[in-house]
């Protein structure tokens, strides 16, 4: 069995920008606005609490779980023209260096 693995690794500032673009696009389940803060809630399963500044200058907390983070990374990849297989298993985790990794795993039979 052949396995293709792709991994994008970002730091928390880069994840903040990816999350900001995702939330500003209106594709998230939360309010639209600008991400002003991003904090780790849990490392396993991964989740973050973001503070979103909405158009009426209110700061609203919103939780990004792994599913929302995967969607944010897929949007980032589409914007940057990074190929993403539809059938790949996609996960978001912390690395041992406290970075955030977006993994895409595609298995095929030979």
N, C-alpha and C positions, 0 to 999 in steps of 0.2 A: 504494500500500500504506500503510495506516495503522499507526502504531507507538505503543503505549502504554508509557511508561516510568515506573516507580515506584522511588524510591530512599529507603532509610532510612539515615541516617548516625549513627553512634554513636562515642563515644570509647572508650578502652581500659577505663576503669572501668565504663562501661555494658555493654561486651562481656563483661567479667568477670561481671557480674550475669546477663546473658542466658545465658552458659555455665553458671553456677552453677545456674540454674533448670532448664536442659536436662539437666545431669548428675544433679541431685537427682531429676528425674522418672524416671530409669531408662531413658530413651529412647536414651541414647548407647551406644556400644560399650564404654565404659570402666567403671571402678568407680564406684559411687555414693558420694557424699559432698559435701563443701563445697569449692569452689574457693578456695584461699588465695593463689595466685599465677598470673599469666598472662604469658608471654613470647613474643615473636615468634621463630619458627624461620626462616621464609622469607616474603618479601613476594610473590613470584611463582613458583609458585602459593602462595597464602596458606596459612600454617599456624602454629599456636600450640602451645606446650607449657604445659599447665596442671598445677599441683600440686594434687592432691585429698587432702583430709584425710578419711580413711575413719572409719567408726564405731569402729574399734579404735585410733584416734589415730595411725595410720600415714599418712605423706605419700607418695602414689603419683603418679609423673609419667604424664601421658596426653597424647597428641598429638591436636589437633583440626585436621583438614584441611578443605578447602573444603566437601566433602560434609557433614561433621558440622556445620560452621558454618551452612550453608544450612538444615539440619534445626533447628538451635537458633533461627535467625531465624524460620522458619515457626512454630515453637512459640510464640515471643514474639508474633508477629503474631496468632496464634489467641487467645492470652491477652488481648491488648489490643484484640481485635476489629478488626484491620486486615485488609481483604480481600486475599487472595492467590489469584491465578488458578492453577488446576492446570496449565494448558497454558503458562504463562509460563516463559521461560528464566530461571533464578535463578543469580546469581553473588555472590560476596563478594570484595571487593578493597579495597586501600588507596586513599584519595583523595590528592590532591596536598598536603593539609594534615595528612597522617598520621592521618586518621580512618579508620574502617572503614565501608564502604558495602555494603549489601545491595541489589542491583539486581534488579528484575523486569522483563523485557522481553516484551511480547506483540505479535506481528505479526498483522495481519488484512488480508484483501483486501477491497477495496471493490467 
